[in-house]
Amino acid sequence: MDGLAPMGFEHITLCGLSVIDQAKLFHSASIIVAPLDAGLMNMLFASPSTALIEIAPQSYQHPLFWNVAKWLGHWYGRIITPDHGTEKRHGCGHCGGQIGH
């Protein structure tokens, strides 16, 4: 996801941010690109015009975030990535995403 920086995106790690700071961050974003993760539920705080792009492995295609985005009026897209076995997750689970302002 580092390739998004030249297009004005900033890499943000939600770990360690308060709920209030996460809400402010998502509210200020115009585009959010993030891996499949519970942190995406912060879209509840985003403006209706916010675009949300979820990156999800091929083996996990669930409509949860699409449905929530649709209900909130967000534009939603999904990038499907190949499965890479059983990679371990680290940190608090909300560790990475790109925010475009």
C-alpha positions, -999 to +999 in steps of 0.1 A: +000+000+000+031+023+001+024+030-036-005+052-026+017+079-009+025+097-042-013+101-047-018+120-014-025+091+008-011+088+043-004+055+060-023+054+093-021+028+121-052+028+143-034+010+171-029+034+200-054+059+187-084+067+210-119+061+197-123+099+194-092+102+173-102+074+151-136+090+146-120+123+137-096+106+113-124+088+094-146+118+094-119+139+078-110+114+050-123+115+015-110+081+005-102+051+028-082+022+016-077-006+042-073-043+047-102-063+059-103-056+096-127-045+123-111-010+121-131-005+089-162-001+111-150+034+118-167+042+085-197+049+108-179+083+115-171+091+078-190+116+057-215+100+033-193+111+004-164+091+016-151+063-007-142+031+010-119+005-006-115-028+013-086-051+006-097-087+013-083-122+007-100-143-019-110-169+007-130-144+027-157-127+007-183-115+031-207-086+024-206-070+059-186-039+051-203-035+017-237-035+034-227-010+060-211+013+035-243+011+013-265+019+043-243+049+051-242+062+015-205+056+010-190+045-023-176+010-018-150-010-037-131-042-030-097-054-040-094-091-039-060-105-031-047-140-035-046-162-003-012-165+012-017-194+036-021-188+073-003-156+079-003-145+115-019-112+124-001-089+148-008-060+170-043-051+179-058-060+145-063-024+134-028-020+121-028-003+088-047+015+062-044+045+039-063+077+043-067+102+015-076+138+024 
